[in-house]
């Protein structure tokens, strides 16, 4: 073999060679190929002999020779393609790359070291010969797929190794191939499409690559194929003319769906980008001949009846209530206090959600349901995954729009359909995976079964995440019953493939380090069987985490299934001295030896949601000893694992958790404090999630803790640091607000105290008119730019100036009313219920979704708010409880009283004055913008605690005039929780501690009256919320008693 | 020679025509079981008579068979006779024919190289298939030694076989018992003289084994191209058998024996095969 190699080398570079010698070279390489196909040991030897360098030489000499006739990959293939000897040589060399990469993870390091992927990509860009193109794609796919197995290997720090296939140029080449209609037979074309989809779905692992893919036409192209498939299979009747359906087989469609899933996962914007892609919009707007909008035919009641017959079972979903009680049941308004459904961190979405096109979203979800129902096995699973991603993205985007009942009803319909038609399908697939039923005996069926086993649970988890309704539907379909056996089974010992035998001793390279990297095979990674078990385990844990998210009944059922010990075992990483190279010494890594990072993350999540049950915390979870492994994971090297473990800790540190003492004994305080402080305060763009979680856990630790623990923790954190965190980056925010040109105005993004949700980008326009103008840093080098700026939109904004919020008018405190005011302004004659958003503009809508998700300033702001909230709540819990007074005294000792109140005032005063207001018509008064309500609630709660301490503390508080002044506007806050908190604080302040306090209390009441707070409380007697009214009544009574 | 091959092919296709026809009739009749429940044998046969599958459907099934089983010549002629569009990718059928012929002829090294030329992925990923081909090659090496005139081959005559087994087959052997057993049995061929062999060893020398492997190879090649790995008719026949079994389990009133039309005995049962050939 080595001599063949030598011979090929001696022939030198291809350009100098006459045809005859080229032929000899081709023959030699072909012989080499036949030697190694199916013989992994020989491949290894060949790599040590330096075959990789030879291959790079042969493949890249191509580029030099064919530079002259370089044809774009995008153009159609020349009609008469003559197959040359050079092509033959390249083909055979590419085949060898394919074969080497098939050898597994060990061959990836040398191939990457030699830059083979790059060489192949260049080759792909230059060749149009279908056979060579297919082979090149195949080689790339083999490399990528072995590389992805390597990514899961815990022993190596290989995550840094990148394939560099999906670079900007690389994506262009792939997209070019997708575009070209190949002159070649259908077989090659389908194979190429499949390979491209496969490469994309496996190698797009990082956010950066996904963003690149999203910007390239590739996402739309995949969507086109999907839409074309639906038209061909008569799911929708299509009368438009923009779609030119290229034919594709079902297998190809599955791969494309899975590529789409990869691209859009992890980003609400990208998911929107997919389902708002032009062809998919077209699919549902061009599916009837009449010019009117017939999309209701896709609805639950009509069962997707675009073609005349209902394709989905008909569902009659009764209309829900009509008004604003989305905080809980109308029958029990008091329950609202307990059922807070507001989702954290999404408040900025509100202003634009109303621009969303709910009919389209619903049609897309139903269409995906239909696709899932029309498919089998793994294809069905992928369709469900796509459905889950789209549905979750819509959810993330459409919280808190309860005031539009029609919108609510349509959302409900979608949810219900997914619960009745989608979730059971996923649960059924989990059952199939759990029972190990096989769908066939041939190799493709076996492969299909394996994929279903690995992914079914994961998809189920994705589908039901964040929705109790869907979680119940899943459990009703037997999800827990089928998931638990999968988890248990993943710990069964698997028969591992035994190593191959060799007549010769494997040549012990004296010193592998002496070889150049292109000749040094790496480690083989985890055995495939172990990897499979790990993937199944990870999926099962994800599913359990999702099912246990909300319902205590589900958690109990999971415990009864006896899988808590499995969760415990899944929290154990591979031992640190583990190395896959040990395999040579006969030690093989089985599924019981440890867990991959993905499993650890999933196990932490499962532990977190299971720990939400108080009774389980006190019984099965403590019995399983879950605290110890989680504490150990806090010190794991991977930051993601650290974060997940911290999240899991949060619930274990609650006051009623029996594990609290153990964790404190282990030194959890020190660990969490150092984690919270790790990312420097200066790094605004740094990842603050760990800080949020650590502070959150510490906050729980503070509640009802012994005084020593509280003092020790505060000491560990440092009072100065804490105050610094609470004050946060506010100065930065101010700067953004005053940014010229009405660009990004971060301070405006949250609901302000006056109740108006201020538009993120263009404060003075309605939600629909969001556009990214040139001041937006993101507008450069992105895909939206080609659309240009919408001039009409800009004009719209100009005219909007007069529709300003007037702070003196109390009628505008509800966001919904404000919205209808705006709409009425645009369309005066329409009645409020019929008020429709103007014609939906998907481009503008998309750019606003993206701006919210991707503008760094907004994200930094969101993270900052989350940190501040936890820090404030930390103080709040510190002051809570029996020793409130002494703790406050302690705090006063550490930090000067004036300083504390100064910081609290800072949280209550407007973060900015909207400068744009002045430009509007009549109103010249400036509009204050307040901080997010979460911060205000926390601040006011701290005031309550201070007011609950000793009388002298009450007096101290009442003496803070600027604070009281800053506090006043929040009595009218649109969020009822802020109003309740405010009244509670007043009630505490006016409380008479003992007889000696009576005089002081009267004086306090006078102060409150003087600054207008009493009046504010009285006004709340007529509040729409029962809780607020009741508290206000108490407050007024207390005022009157004084 | 070419004419002979065509004849052989045509014979195949007649064979198929008969079976498809009967099959289509029966399966479509079985499909609405509720009505059959009440029917008698007579009505069953009447229903069979009533079902007239379209000629073009049958022709399509025949064409599909010819293409996927690898009869390019017959496929072309059949296309001319029936005005069907000819096979799209004649070259790929011929490729498969060459592989099949090589296996049938015992030229395994040639077959392996041809497969690797079509797509090296096939054998690289399907270790079992690769092993079967190599096993067959080992058998051929042993066969030549056994076939030599003279009563007892000398031990040294087997050296090439042993060398081949060591290099090609044995590395894979310890990874799975099935490889090990197959290798051991094949090696045993060198120990026993052919006339004393038990049937399980004899079947290794039987040329039927080549045919079996050739079918597997054909399937694998089709699969690698993302095509159906089996002719549609095979699936139809399986579906028919399944339906009959299900119907009988559900106690549907059926004739005890529904001829398939494949065996000579069936033809005696009254189905006139030749009449159905176009």
Interface residues (C-beta under 8 A of the other chain):
Chain A: X30 X33 X34 X37 X38 X39 X41 X95 X98 X99 X102 X138 X185 X186 X187 X190 X191 X194 X249 X251 X252 X442 X443 X444 X497 X498 X499 X500 X501 X502 X503
Chain B: X88 X89 X92 X112 X113 X116 X117 X120 X121 X123 X124 X125 X126 X127 X130 X166 X167 X168 X170 X171 X172 X173 X174 X175 X176 X219 X220 X223 X225 X226 X227 X229
